[in-house]
Amino acid sequence: MAEIDRVAIESGAIPERALIENAGRALARHVHERFPAGRVAVLAGSGHNGADALVAGRTLSAWGRSVGFVQCGSRAPDPDVLAGWGLTLEPIEALDRELAAADTVIDGILGTGLTTAPRPLQAAVIERVNAAGVTVVSADGPSGVDFTTGRVPGAAIRADLTVTFGWPKTGLLSFPARERIGDLVSVEIGFPRPDPPPSARAVTAAWVASLLGVRPADGHKGDAGYLAIVGGERGMAGAVVLAARAAIRAGVGIVRVVSAPENREIVQASVPEAVFVDWSAPEAVQSALDWAGALAVGPGLGTAPERARLVRRVLESAPVPLVLDADALNVLSPGAAEAAEAAAPLGPPAPGRSVLLTPHPGEMARLLGASIGEVREDAPAAARRLADATRATVLLKGAPTWVARPGGDLRATTLVSPAFASGGMGDVLTGVCGACLASGLRPADAASAALTLTALAILRGVDEIGGSAADVPDALPDARRALGSLRSGAWAGVNLALPAVPAAASGDRAG
């Protein structure tokens, strides 16, 4: 965004003053629509965010709102944007008085350039704002967070609403900053079309609704897709049951479960719609692989050498779309592959084969030969690295989850919930990914749609604490119906609106 801003101004496409004016007026509109009554206190730092906040305050004053202004930097913002309205920018000593009188605070203290803890003066202002218990709207992003990484290196504003300009910054979608932004709204302020276009995109419910479309009235189960799920070592039937139930509730036409013979009764009793295939019967397994329009491999698979050989057999079968998760990834990691004579490390897929990999950070670390800390330090880079190395689409689980395609294209999910931190959620996601692949979606689209459907099902139908992965499949149809009624924003001209994420019960987390 910094580069887009620089190029826009230096190219003459739009004057800097116009961008500030557009940003401030958009900010004022959202403040007034969301919080229409009471006095507003504008806290303006020395940079462009301070100028944006001053324009917002000036605009609100022109609309008849009671507004106070406090200078929170070493100097007033440049340029002077009060436009001769005779509004007074009070010194920092007026802060406590303005906070006591305000119903809403506009935070324009610090901006996009912050990468370290705020200086003592700004840190003190931030702490006093947070202690005041007043509603806060942040301009572009909460002061004190790193807009790029999402780290919170020191004191940071805890906003109720963040109005970000142009496009969402990656740090605002990442934790711990995500807990600080409140509701996130992205507004268009006149930037010209970026060239080249951004390589990262945020996945919204409205886009997923358009992607999935509506099933025709004369459709049949073949149109919805055939999915084979391979997994479930003895004693691990629950994983394939969750995946199969999720795939069916996500809309796939038919499911075959290729699993250990000991699991037959459990699978057929738990998922009577599915066809059971004994993986100890080679001809039956090959028939299932030849029949399938997509494959989902890994839930409860186990890591014994014979399971590695089964995964290799699947990889060498017909070139249909494939999702690899859990133990399917583990048996193909470099260390495991060396121990299994029949398996080799995961490499590029066969020509014509579309592959989706869905690792969590631990599995990603094993696949890359890196540490979990290195993966978490820069999750987007890790996802891109594995995608380029394997020429497969990579879904790296986390908050947010990142979807990377070979060549650098990146997507970020925008719905998160603590309920994801429960055993079996990954198996559910694998089943939904498989259903989306079987319906004909490309891997990146299938991953994006599956993540959104699963997250929305969790948010609408599963308790944050105590909820079970077994609750999710039955919530999927309602989530799919809800996609059509959810807009990407609540106001005209909004690109993205995300619900606030509650702060961790333990309090602030270090960046």
Secondary structure, 3 states (H helix, E strand, C coil): CHHHHHHHHHCCCCCHHHHHHHHHHHHHHHHHHHCCCCCEEEEECCCHHHHHHHHHHHHHHHCCCCEEEEECCCCCCCCCCCCCCCCCEECHHHHHHHHHHCCEEEEECCCCCCCCCCCHHHHHHHHHHHHHCCEEEEECCCCCCCCCCCCCCCCCCCCCEEEEECCCCHHHHCCCHHHCCCEEEEECCCCCCCCCCCCEEECCHHHHHHHHCCCCCCCCHHHHCEEEEECCCCCCHHHHHHHHHHHHHCCCCEEEEEECHHHHHHHHHHCCCCEEEECCCHHHHHHHHHHCCEEEECCCCCCCHHHHHHHHHHHCCCCCCEEECCHHHHCCCHHHHHHCCCCCCCCCCCCCCCEEECCCHHHHHHHHCCCHHHHHHCHHHHHHHHHHHHCCEEEECCCCCEEECCCCCEEECCCCCHHHCCCCHHHHHHHHHHHHHHCCCCHHHHHHHHHHHHHHHHHHHCCCCCCCHHHHHHHHHHHHHHHCCCCCCCCCCEEEEECCCCCCCCCCCCC
